Amino acid sequence: MANQFAMIEGASRSLHLQVAREIAKRILSGALPQNSIIPSEMELCEQFGVSRTALREAIKHLSSKGLLESRPKIGTRVKSREHWNMLDSQLLSWMAGLGDVNKTLNQFLALRRAIEPEAAALAAKHASAEQRVQLSEYYQQMLSLMESDKPSEWFAADLQFHRLIYLATGNNFYIPFANVLQVMYQGFAGHFSQDDDDSMKLHTLMYQAIMAGDQEKARQNCLALLTLTTQRIPELELA
């Protein structure tokens, strides 16, 4: 494993995060296999060009996310995948650009199909007046940007539209998924083409159902929208 890491430069306060990111990317990509022992402190300090303090902080940081485990006389081991905190926003941001993008997007959309339709139903029931006004504003932004040449602005409005649905459920346990959604949008936005008429129609139906308080229609149209998006994964224009 010699010389597999690049030298790290930057402010001392951020060195350990840079080191953590580089090690995490190796783990997430499979370059450092599950249950393998990573190089020793001395080797890693030399490869990264950092102090033991910075390295140990990086190891501690990754251990808190379930990626690493240190044991006396054995060393630091990569934990098996079931221990990884895959809903951690930092890990998700580090995943961008690693591995099979379509596979990652399919897995993420599978999670959304399992969770977001119910979030839409709950939003239809529990969204506050202020949240309904915000949702309307994001929806109108999406409509006005449909024919524009500003895809980044459209995606920003689309992100806030879907993120607000989670926040409007009235259930605090949906909030982490709103944050996960934001990280995934930011990390993978370049792999999507702008929405089309069919997709926008489903956005409209979901929006109308939420505003009308119709839980079942909100649920059905959200699922239909995510199913349509999933079906189009092979058609995505990869960056």
C-alpha positions in Angstrom: 0.0 0.0 0.0 3.0 2.2 -0.1 2.7 5.7 -1.7 -1.0 5.3 -2.4 -1.8 8.6 -0.7 -0.8 12.1 -1.8 0.9 14.7 0.4 -1.6 16.9 2.2 -1.2 20.7 2.4 -3.3 23.4 4.0 -4.1 25.0 7.3 -3.2 22.9 10.3 -6.8 23.1 11.7 -8.1 21.4 8.5 -5.3 18.9 8.0 -7.0 16.1 9.9 -10.2 16.5 7.8 -8.3 16.4 4.6 -6.5 13.2 5.7 -9.9 11.8 6.8 -11.4 12.5 3.4 -8.5 10.8 1.5 -8.6 7.7 3.7 -12.5 7.6 3.5 -12.4 7.8 -0.3 -10.1 4.8 -0.4 -12.5 2.9 1.8 -15.6 3.9 0.0 -14.1 3.1 -3.4 -12.9 -0.3 -2.2 -9.2 0.5 -2.5 -8.9 -0.2 1.2 -11.0 -3.3 1.5 -13.4 -4.1 4.3 -11.7 -5.8 7.3 -8.2 -4.9 6.0 -5.6 -3.3 8.2 -4.6 0.2 7.0 -0.9 1.2 6.9 0.8 2.1 10.2 0.9 5.6 11.7 4.5 6.1 10.7 3.7 5.1 7.1 0.6 7.3 6.8 2.3 10.3 8.4 5.1 10.0 5.9 2.8 9.5 3.0 0.5 12.4 3.9 3.3 14.6 5.3 1.3 15.3 8.5 2.0 14.9 12.2 0.8 12.0 14.3 -1.7 14.4 16.0 -3.4 15.2 12.7 -3.4 11.6 11.7 -4.9 10.4 15.0 -7.6 13.1 14.7 -8.4 11.8 11.2 -8.6 8.2 12.5 -10.8 9.3 15.4 -13.1 11.2 13.0 -13.5 8.2 10.7 -14.0 5.9 13.6 -17.0 8.0 14.7 -18.5 7.4 11.3 -18.1 3.6 11.6 -15.4 3.3 8.9 -12.4 2.4 11.1 -11.6 0.6 14.3 -8.3 0.8 16.2 -7.1 -2.1 18.4 -3.9 -2.5 20.5 -1.3 -4.7 18.9 -3.4 -5.2 15.8 -3.6 -1.7 14.3 -6.4 0.2 12.6 -8.9 -1.9 10.7 -11.5 -1.0 8.0 -14.8 -2.0 9.5 -17.3 -4.0 7.4 -19.9 -2.0 5.4 -22.8 -2.6 7.7 -21.1 -0.4 10.3 -20.7 2.6 8.0 -23.0 5.6 8.7 -24.1 6.0 5.1 -26.6 8.8 6.1 -23.7 10.9 7.3 -23.7 14.0 5.1 -19.9 14.2 5.0 -19.5 10.6 3.8 -22.1 11.2 1.2 -20.3 14.2 -0.1 -17.0 12.2 -0.3 -18.8 9.5 -2.3 -19.4 11.9 -5.2 -17.4 10.8 -8.2 -16.5 7.4 -6.7 -17.5 4.1 -8.3 -20.6 3.5 -10.5 -22.6 6.7 -10.4 -25.7 5.1 -11.9 -25.6 2.4 -9.2 -25.3 5.0 -6.4 -28.2 7.0 -7.8 -30.4 3.9 -8.2 -29.7 3.0 -4.5 -30.4 6.5 -3.4 -33.7 6.7 -5.4 -34.7 3.3 -3.9 -34.4 4.9 -0.5 -36.4 7.9 -1.6 -39.1 5.7 -3.0 -39.4 4.0 0.4 -39.5 7.2 2.4 -40.5 10.3 0.4 -44.0 9.3 -0.7 -45.0 9.0 3.0 -43.2 12.3 3.7 -45.4 13.9 1.0 -48.5 12.4 2.6 -47.5 13.7 6.0 -46.7 17.1 4.5 -50.2 17.3 3.1 -51.5 16.8 6.6 -49.1 18.7 8.7 -47.5 21.5 6.7 -47.9 24.9 8.3 -49.3 27.9 6.5 -45.8 29.3 6.2 -44.4 26.0 4.8 -47.2 25.9 2.2 -46.3 29.4 1.1 -42.6 28.4 0.8 -43.6 25.3 -1.1 -45.6 27.4 -3.5 -42.7 29.8 -4.0 -40.3 26.9 -4.9 -42.9 25.4 -7.2 -43.5 28.7 -9.1 -39.7 29.1 -9.4 -39.5 25.6 -11.0 -42.2 26.5 -13.4 -40.6 29.7 -14.5 -37.3 28.1 -15.0 -38.5 25.1 -17.0 -37.7 26.7 -20.4 -34.7 28.6 -19.2 -31.0 28.0 -19.9 -30.3 28.1 -16.1 -30.4 24.4 -15.0 -28.4 25.2 -11.8 -31.2 27.5 -10.7 -33.9 25.0 -11.6 -32.1 22.3 -9.6 -31.8 24.7 -6.6 -35.5 25.3 -6.6 -36.3 21.6 -7.1 -34.0 20.7 -4.2 -35.7 23.2 -1.9 -39.1 21.9 -3.0 -38.3 18.3 -2.1 -36.3 19.2 1.0 -39.3 21.2 2.3 -41.5 18.2 2.0 -39.4 16.3 4.6 -39.3 19.4 6.9 -43.1 19.8 6.6 -43.9 16.3 7.9 -44.2 17.3 11.5 -41.9 14.4 12.3 -38.3 15.2 13.5 -37.0 11.9 12.3 -37.5 13.0 8.7 -35.2 16.0 9.1 -32.0 14.0 8.5 -33.3 12.8 5.2 -33.8 16.4 4.1 -30.1 17.0 4.8 -29.1 13.8 3.0 -31.2 14.9 0.0 -29.3 18.2 -0.1 -25.9 16.6 -0.1 -26.9 14.1 -2.8 -28.3 16.9 -5.0 -25.2 19.0 -4.6 -22.9 16.0 -5.2 -24.7 14.5 -8.2 -26.6 17.5 -9.8 -24.2 17.4 -12.8 -25.4 13.9 -13.7 -28.9 15.0 -14.4 -30.6 16.8 -17.3 -33.2 19.4 -16.5 -36.8 18.2 -15.8 -39.2 17.6 -18.7 -42.9 18.0 -19.1 -43.9 14.6 -17.8 -41.9 15.0 -14.7 -43.1 18.5 -14.1 -46.7 17.4 -14.5 -46.1 14.9 -11.6 -44.5 17.7 -9.6 -47.6 19.7 -10.2 -50.0 17.0 -9.1 -47.9 16.3 -6.0 -47.8 20.0 -5.2 -51.6 20.4 -5.7 -52.3 17.4 -3.5 -50.1 18.7 -0.7 -51.7 22.2 -0.9 -55.2 20.6 -0.8 -54.3 18.3 2.1 -54.9 15.2 0.0 -52.6 12.7 1.6 -53.3 9.8 -0.7 -52.8 11.7 -3.9 -49.6 13.3 -2.5 -48.3 9.9 -1.8 -49.2 8.4 -5.2 -47.9 11.2 -7.3 -44.6 11.4 -5.3 -44.1 7.7 -5.9 -44.9 8.1 -9.6 -42.4 10.9 -9.9 -39.6 8.9 -8.2 -40.4 5.9 -10.3 -40.2 7.9 -13.5 -36.8 9.3 -12.4 -35.5 5.8 -11.6 -36.6 4.5 -15.0 -34.5 7.3 -16.7 -31.3 6.6 -14.8 -29.7 4.9 -17.9 -30.6 8.0 -19.9 -28.7 10.4 -17.6 -26.1 12.5 -19.3 -23.1 11.7 -17.1 -20.8 14.6 -16.5 
